[in-house]
Amino acid sequence: MDPLVLGAIVAILTIVVLFSGVSVATGLLIVSAGFLLVFDGARSLELIPEIFFGKLDNFALLSIPMFIIMGASIASTRAGADLYEALERWLTRIPGGLVISNLGACALFAAMSGSSPATCAAIGKMGIPEMRKRGYPDGVAAGSIAAGGTLGILIPPSVTMIVYGIATETSIGRLFLAGVLPGLLLVGLFMAWSLYSTWRQGSAEVLASTSYTWRERFEIMPRVLPFLLIILGVLYAMYGGVATPSETAAVGALLCLVIAMVIYKLWNPMDLWVVLRDSTRESVMILFIIAAAGVFSYMLSSLFITQAIAEWIGTLNVNRWVLMGVINIFLLVAGFFLPPVAVILMAAPILLPIIITAGFDPYWFAVVLTINMEIGLISPPVGLNLYVINGIAPDISLRTILVGSLPYVACMVIAILLLCLFPGIATWLPEAVMGASI
């Protein structure tokens, strides 16, 4: 059978299996085993355990549970509330300042936790009721937090970037650096829209605004500074040549746990157990998907599907930007239905040779791919952040949350276009710190 036809069959059956309700990892294993059995015979199944566990034999994977523990320990405390309150005290008198302070809190908390759902939950629990109390429309209140939460997979340290680095065998440190300026760009675009939207609706800052003294503004800072120092310390250790990403993640996780225990009195063994239990559960889920995606990639390569797709795309006589546009549409649609980790593990190994052949930088592409995944987090039918916000404020309908987040989707599209016009936004900092990539 022609490999391209076989690839189309694999894609259709994979979608059917994943939509049947089974987990992503289980679905990938079922599809892989089925096609290997039919086309390579029963003996090919003997390789599956070796490939499955071999994919997990990677020292860089240790950084995933460590960064997840780092985020979970922060999310289990009042760090998000303190961060929100600190920014709210400093920005409350600015027109639209409450929305801006929420977005700023989302950006900082995302940098500390690396998790979009955790960011939405931590900041949304405080920010949404406060914005509604001050007269902001429900769509603005909910949509801004849903969009701000997506920054968790772009601003380093990002578990999504770690997964991309492992899947494509690219430098995780360089990927983290590539996400810094685009992350700040997105925060700036989100804030600019919030200012314009507030001005347009004529609700510059709704009358219930609170005035804070300088003493009140400074007194909360000591509760936030330790976590910010941890972020700076993690980045310095990673880029100063002090430690590898995995070692840095382990130190960051330990420090976050210590601060959570010392500052926020997280002494109860049951509370610590919940942090470790939830971190283990999320880590195992991601690692299971990574291992299953390795088997899936082996199946595609064994049946020459990957090679055929790359060769076919290479023969297309189209402009490379047209090709990039098609890839972006594919990633956007895939992100509507699958979590970012699954999309990256399934698509990145296939797309990487194609985009390199077309002359695109793999680290720049990682940022573009991640922003596409961010759009998927606030787009139906999956739209994880939409459901997190709906869980926080159940009286706000999913439709209202979605409509409120749409302008921020437009900001993400603008960010992708700016990255296409000025790729240095993503590539300048990695090259300045670590030199040109080979």
C-alpha positions as CSV (number, residue, x, y, z in Angstrom):
1,M,0.0,0.0,0.0
2,D,1.2,3.5,-0.8
3,P,2.7,5.1,2.4
4,L,0.7,8.3,1.9
5,V,-2.6,6.4,1.6
6,L,-1.6,4.4,4.6
7,G,-0.7,7.6,6.5
8,A,-4.2,9.0,5.8
9,I,-5.8,5.8,7.1
10,V,-3.6,6.0,10.2
11,A,-4.6,9.6,10.8
12,I,-8.4,8.8,10.4
13,L,-8.3,5.8,12.7
14,T,-6.2,7.7,15.3
15,I,-8.8,10.5,15.4
16,V,-11.6,7.9,15.7
17,V,-9.8,6.1,18.6
18,L,-8.9,9.3,20.5
19,F,-12.5,10.5,20.2
20,S,-13.8,7.2,21.5
21,G,-13.0,8.4,25.0
22,V,-9.8,6.5,25.8
23,S,-6.8,8.4,27.1
24,V,-4.3,9.8,24.6
25,A,-1.5,7.5,25.5
26,T,-3.7,4.4,25.4
27,G,-5.2,5.4,22.1
28,L,-1.7,5.9,20.5
29,L,-0.6,2.5,21.8
30,I,-3.7,0.8,20.4
31,V,-3.3,2.3,17.0
32,S,0.5,1.6,16.9
33,A,0.1,-2.0,17.9
34,G,-2.8,-2.6,15.5
35,F,-0.9,-1.3,12.4
36,L,2.4,-3.0,13.4
37,L,0.5,-6.3,13.8
38,V,-1.2,-6.0,10.4
39,F,1.7,-4.7,8.3
40,D,4.8,-6.0,10.1
41,G,3.5,-9.2,11.7
42,A,3.3,-10.4,15.3
43,R,7.1,-10.3,15.9
44,S,7.1,-6.5,15.6
45,L,5.0,-6.3,18.8
46,E,8.0,-7.6,20.7
47,L,9.8,-4.3,20.2
48,I,7.0,-2.2,21.7
49,P,8.1,-2.6,25.4
50,E,11.7,-1.8,24.5
51,I,10.7,1.3,22.6
52,F,8.2,2.3,25.3
53,F,10.7,2.2,28.1
54,G,13.6,3.3,26.0
55,K,11.8,6.6,25.3
56,L,11.7,7.2,29.0
57,D,15.4,6.6,29.4
58,N,16.3,10.2,29.1
59,F,17.9,12.3,31.9
60,A,16.1,15.5,30.6
61,L,12.8,13.9,31.5
62,L,13.6,14.4,35.2
63,S,12.9,18.1,34.8
64,I,9.2,17.4,34.0
65,P,8.2,16.1,37.5
66,M,10.5,18.6,39.2
67,F,8.9,21.6,37.4
68,I,5.5,20.2,38.1
69,I,6.2,19.9,41.8
70,M,7.6,23.5,41.7
71,G,4.3,24.7,40.2
72,A,2.1,22.5,42.5
73,S,3.7,23.7,45.7
74,I,3.1,27.3,44.6
75,A,-0.5,26.6,43.5
76,S,-1.2,25.0,46.9
77,T,-0.5,28.2,48.8
78,R,-1.8,31.8,48.7
79,A,1.1,32.8,46.4
80,G,-1.3,33.5,43.6
81,A,-3.6,35.6,45.8
82,D,-0.7,37.5,47.2
83,L,0.7,38.1,43.7
84,Y,-2.7,39.3,42.5
85,E,-3.2,41.6,45.4
86,A,0.3,43.1,45.1
87,L,-0.2,44.1,41.5
88,E,-3.8,45.2,42.2
89,R,-2.5,47.6,44.9
90,W,0.0,49.1,42.5
91,L,-2.2,49.3,39.3
92,T,-5.6,49.9,40.7
93,R,-5.7,53.7,39.8
94,I,-4.8,53.1,36.2
95,P,-7.8,53.0,33.7
96,G,-8.4,49.3,33.2
97,G,-5.8,48.7,35.8
98,L,-7.6,45.7,37.4
99,V,-7.6,43.8,34.2
100,I,-4.0,44.7,33.6
101,S,-3.0,43.6,37.1
102,N,-4.8,40.3,36.5
103,L,-2.9,39.7,33.3
104,G,0.4,40.7,35.0
105,A,-0.4,38.3,37.8
106,C,-1.1,35.5,35.3
107,A,2.2,36.1,33.5
108,L,4.2,36.0,36.8
109,F,2.3,33.0,38.2
110,A,2.7,31.2,34.8
111,A,6.5,31.8,35.1
112,M,6.5,30.3,38.6
113,S,4.1,27.3,37.9
114,G,4.5,26.6,34.1
115,S,0.9,25.4,34.1
116,S,-2.1,27.0,32.3
117,P,-4.9,25.5,34.4
118,A,-3.1,26.2,37.7
119,T,-2.6,29.9,36.6
120,C,-6.3,30.2,35.7
121,A,-7.4,28.7,39.0
122,A,-5.0,30.6,41.2
123,I,-5.5,34.1,39.7
124,G,-9.1,33.6,38.6
125,K,-10.4,32.7,42.1
126,M,-9.4,36.2,43.3
127,G,-9.5,38.2,40.0
128,I,-12.9,37.3,38.5
129,P,-15.0,38.1,41.6
130,E,-13.1,41.4,42.1
131,M,-13.6,42.5,38.5
132,R,-17.2,41.7,38.5
133,K,-17.7,43.5,41.8
134,R,-16.2,46.7,40.2
135,G,-18.5,46.5,37.2
136,Y,-16.4,44.9,34.6
137,P,-18.5,42.8,32.1
138,D,-18.5,39.0,32.8
139,G,-16.9,38.4,29.4
140,V,-13.9,40.7,30.1
141,A,-13.5,39.3,33.6
142,A,-13.5,35.7,32.6
143,G,-11.9,36.0,29.1
144,S,-8.9,37.9,30.3
145,I,-8.1,35.2,33.0
146,A,-8.7,32.4,30.5
147,A,-6.3,34.0,28.0
148,G,-3.8,35.0,30.7
149,G,-3.6,31.4,31.9
150,T,-2.4,30.3,28.5
151,L,0.9,32.1,29.1
152,G,1.9,29.2,31.3
153,I,3.0,27.0,28.4
154,L,5.1,29.7,26.8
155,I,6.9,31.7,29.5
156,P,9.8,29.7,31.0
157,P,10.1,27.4,32.7
158,S,7.5,25.6,30.5
159,V,6.8,21.9,30.6
160,T,5.5,22.2,27.0
161,M,8.9,23.5,25.9
162,I,10.6,20.6,27.7
163,V,8.5,18.1,25.8
164,Y,9.2,19.8,22.5
165,G,13.0,19.7,23.3
166,I,12.8,16.0,24.1
167,A,10.7,15.2,21.1
168,T,12.9,17.1,18.6
169,E,16.3,16.6,20.5
170,T,16.8,20.4,20.7
171,S,18.3,22.4,23.6
172,I,15.8,22.9,26.4
173,G,17.7,25.9,27.7
174,R,17.6,27.6,24.3
175,L,13.9,26.9,24.0
176,F,13.3,28.6,27.3
177,L,15.1,31.6,26.2
178,A,13.2,31.6,22.9
179,G,10.0,31.9,24.8
180,V,10.9,34.9,26.9
181,L,10.4,37.8,24.5
182,P,7.4,36.3,22.7
183,G,5.9,35.8,26.1
184,L,6.4,39.4,27.0
185,L,5.1,40.4,23.6
186,L,1.9,38.5,24.2
187,V,1.5,40.0,27.7
188,G,1.9,43.5,26.1
189,L,-0.7,42.7,23.4
190,F,-3.1,41.4,26.0
191,M,-2.7,44.5,28.1
192,A,-3.0,46.9,25.2
193,W,-6.3,45.2,24.2
194,S,-7.5,45.5,27.8
195,L,-6.7,49.2,27.9
196,Y,-8.5,49.8,24.6
197,S,-11.5,47.7,25.5
198,T,-11.9,49.5,28.8
199,W,-11.6,52.9,27.2
200,R,-14.0,51.9,24.4
201,Q,-16.7,50.7,26.8
202,G,-16.3,53.9,28.9
203,S,-15.8,52.0,32.1
204,A,-12.3,53.3,32.7
205,E,-12.2,52.0,36.3
206,V,-15.4,51.3,37.8
207,L,-16.5,53.5,40.7
208,A,-15.7,50.9,43.4
209,S,-12.0,51.5,43.0
210,T,-9.9,51.3,46.2
211,S,-7.1,53.6,47.1
212,Y,-4.0,52.2,48.7
213,T,-1.3,54.0,50.6
214,W,2.4,53.6,49.7
215,R,2.8,51.6,52.9
216,E,0.1,49.2,51.9
217,R,1.7,48.8,48.5
218,F,5.1,47.9,49.9
219,E,4.0,45.7,52.9
220,I,2.8,42.9,50.7
221,M,6.0,42.7,48.5
222,P,8.0,40.5,50.9
223,R,5.4,37.7,50.4
224,V,6.0,37.7,46.6
225,L,9.7,38.4,46.3
226,P,10.9,34.9,47.4
227,F,9.1,33.3,44.5
228,L,10.4,35.8,42.0
229,L,13.9,35.3,43.3
230,I,13.5,31.5,42.7
231,I,12.6,32.2,39.1
232,L,15.6,34.4,38.6
233,G,17.8,31.8,40.4
234,V,16.5,29.0,38.3
235,L,17.2,31.0,35.1
236,Y,20.7,32.0,36.3
237,A,21.6,28.4,37.3
238,M,20.5,27.2,33.9
239,Y,22.1,29.8,31.7
240,G,25.1,30.6,33.9
241,G,26.4,27.1,33.4
242,V,25.8,26.2,37.1
243,A,23.5,23.2,36.5
244,T,21.6,21.3,33.8
245,P,17.8,21.9,33.4
246,S,17.0,18.8,35.3
247,E,19.3,19.7,38.2
248,T,18.0,23.2,38.2
249,A,14.4,22.0,38.3
250,A,15.1,19.8,41.3
251,V,16.6,22.7,43.2
252,G,13.7,25.0,42.2
253,A,11.2,22.4,43.3
254,L,12.9,22.0,46.7
255,L,13.1,25.7,47.3
256,C,9.4,26.2,46.4
257,L,8.4,23.5,48.8
258,V,10.6,25.1,51.6
259,I,9.1,28.6,50.9
260,A,5.6,27.1,50.9
261,M,6.3,25.5,54.3
262,V,8.1,28.5,55.9
263,I,6.1,31.5,54.5
264,Y,2.7,29.9,54.0
265,K,2.9,27.4,56.9
266,L,2.3,24.4,54.7
267,W,3.2,22.0,57.5
268,N,0.2,19.7,57.5
269,P,1.4,16.3,56.1
270,M,-1.9,15.8,54.3
271,D,-1.4,19.1,52.4
272,L,2.1,18.1,51.4
273,W,0.8,14.7,50.4
274,V,-1.8,16.4,48.1
275,V,1.0,18.4,46.4
276,L,3.1,15.3,45.8
277,R,0.2,13.1,44.8
278,D,-1.2,15.6,42.3
279,S,2.4,16.2,40.9
280,T,3.0,12.5,40.5
281,R,-0.4,12.0,38.8
282,E,0.3,14.8,36.3
283,S,3.9,13.7,35.7
284,V,2.9,10.1,35.1
285,M,0.3,11.2,32.6
286,I,2.8,13.3,30.6
287,L,5.5,10.6,30.7
288,F,3.0,7.9,29.6
289,I,2.0,10.1,26.6
290,I,5.7,10.6,25.8
291,A,6.4,6.9,25.9
292,A,3.3,6.0,23.8
293,A,4.1,8.8,21.3
294,G,7.6,7.2,20.9
295,V,5.9,3.9,19.9
296,F,3.6,5.8,17.6
297,S,6.5,7.5,15.9
298,Y,8.3,4.2,15.5
299,M,5.2,2.8,13.8
300,L,5.0,5.7,11.4
301,S,8.7,5.4,10.6
302,S,8.6,1.6,10.3
303,L,5.8,1.8,7.8
304,F,7.7,4.6,5.9
305,I,4.8,7.0,6.5
306,T,7.0,9.8,8.0
307,Q,9.5,9.6,5.2
308,A,6.8,9.6,2.6
309,I,5.1,12.7,4.0
310,A,8.4,14.6,4.3
311,E,9.3,13.6,0.7
312,W,5.9,14.6,-0.6
313,I,6.0,18.0,1.1
314,G,9.5,18.5,-0.2
315,T,8.4,18.0,-3.8
316,L,5.6,20.6,-3.5
317,N,6.5,23.7,-5.5
318,V,5.1,26.2,-3.1
319,N,6.4,29.3,-1.3
320,R,7.9,28.4,2.1
321,W,5.5,30.8,3.8
322,V,2.5,29.1,2.2
323,L,3.9,25.9,3.6
324,M,4.2,27.5,7.0
325,G,0.6,28.8,6.7
326,V,-0.6,25.3,6.0
327,I,1.4,23.9,9.0
328,N,-0.1,26.6,11.3
329,I,-3.7,25.8,10.2
330,F,-3.0,22.1,10.9
331,L,-1.6,22.9,14.3
332,L,-4.5,25.2,15.1
333,V,-7.1,22.5,14.2
334,A,-5.1,19.8,16.1
335,G,-5.0,22.1,19.2
336,F,-8.8,22.4,19.2
337,F,-9.1,18.7,19.9
338,L,-5.9,17.5,21.6
339,P,-3.8,18.7,24.6
340,P,-0.6,20.5,23.7
341,V,1.7,17.7,24.9
342,A,0.0,15.2,22.6
343,V,0.1,17.5,19.6
344,I,3.8,18.2,20.1
345,L,4.8,14.6,20.5
346,M,2.8,13.5,17.5
347,A,3.6,16.3,15.1
348,A,6.9,17.9,16.0
349,P,9.2,14.9,15.0
350,I,7.4,14.8,11.6
351,L,7.4,18.6,11.0
352,L,10.9,19.4,12.2
353,P,12.8,18.1,9.2
354,I,10.3,19.8,6.9
355,I,10.6,23.3,8.5
356,I,14.4,23.0,8.7
357,T,14.5,22.0,5.0
358,A,12.3,25.1,4.3
359,G,14.9,27.3,6.0
360,F,13.0,28.0,9.3
361,D,14.7,28.0,12.7
362,P,13.5,25.1,14.9
363,Y,13.5,27.3,18.0
364,W,11.5,30.0,16.3
365,F,9.1,27.3,15.2
366,A,8.8,26.0,18.7
367,V,7.4,29.4,19.8
368,V,5.0,29.6,16.9
369,L,3.8,26.0,17.7
370,T,3.3,26.9,21.3
371,I,1.2,30.0,20.6
372,N,-1.0,27.8,18.4
373,M,-1.4,25.5,21.3
374,E,-2.3,28.5,23.5
375,I,-5.1,29.3,21.1
376,G,-6.4,25.7,21.5
377,L,-6.5,26.1,25.3
378,I,-9.3,28.7,25.0
379,S,-11.1,27.3,21.9
380,P,-13.8,24.7,21.9
381,P,-14.5,21.8,21.9
382,V,-11.6,21.0,24.4
383,G,-10.6,24.4,25.5
384,L,-9.3,23.4,28.9
385,N,-9.0,26.9,30.3
386,L,-12.6,27.6,29.4
387,Y,-13.8,24.8,31.7
388,V,-11.4,25.8,34.5
389,I,-12.9,29.3,34.5
390,N,-16.4,27.9,34.3
391,G,-15.6,25.8,37.3
392,I,-14.4,28.9,39.2
393,A,-17.5,31.0,38.2
394,P,-20.2,28.6,37.2
395,D,-22.8,31.4,36.8
396,I,-20.8,32.7,33.8
397,S,-21.8,30.6,30.8
398,L,-19.2,28.9,28.6
399,R,-20.4,31.1,25.7
400,T,-19.7,34.3,27.6
401,I,-16.2,33.1,28.6
402,L,-15.5,32.1,25.0
403,V,-16.7,35.4,23.5
404,G,-14.7,37.3,26.1
405,S,-11.5,35.3,25.2
406,L,-11.8,35.8,21.4
407,P,-10.1,39.2,21.3
408,Y,-7.1,37.6,23.0
409,V,-7.1,34.9,20.3
410,A,-6.8,37.7,17.8
411,C,-3.8,39.0,19.9
412,M,-2.2,35.5,19.6
413,V,-2.7,35.5,15.8
414,I,-1.1,39.0,15.7
415,A,1.8,37.7,17.7
416,I,2.4,34.8,15.2
417,L,2.3,37.3,12.3
418,L,4.8,39.5,14.1
419,L,7.1,36.5,14.7
420,C,6.9,35.7,11.0
421,L,7.8,39.3,10.1
422,F,10.4,39.6,12.8
423,P,11.8,36.1,13.7
424,G,14.4,37.8,15.8
425,I,11.8,38.3,18.5
426,A,12.3,34.5,19.3
427,T,15.8,33.9,18.1
428,W,17.7,37.0,19.3
429,L,17.9,36.2,23.0
430,P,19.0,32.6,22.6
431,E,21.7,33.6,20.2
432,A,22.8,36.5,22.5
433,V,23.1,34.3,25.5
434,M,24.1,30.9,24.1
435,G,25.5,31.8,20.6
436,A,24.2,30.8,17.2
437,S,22.5,27.4,17.0
438,I,24.2,24.8,14.8
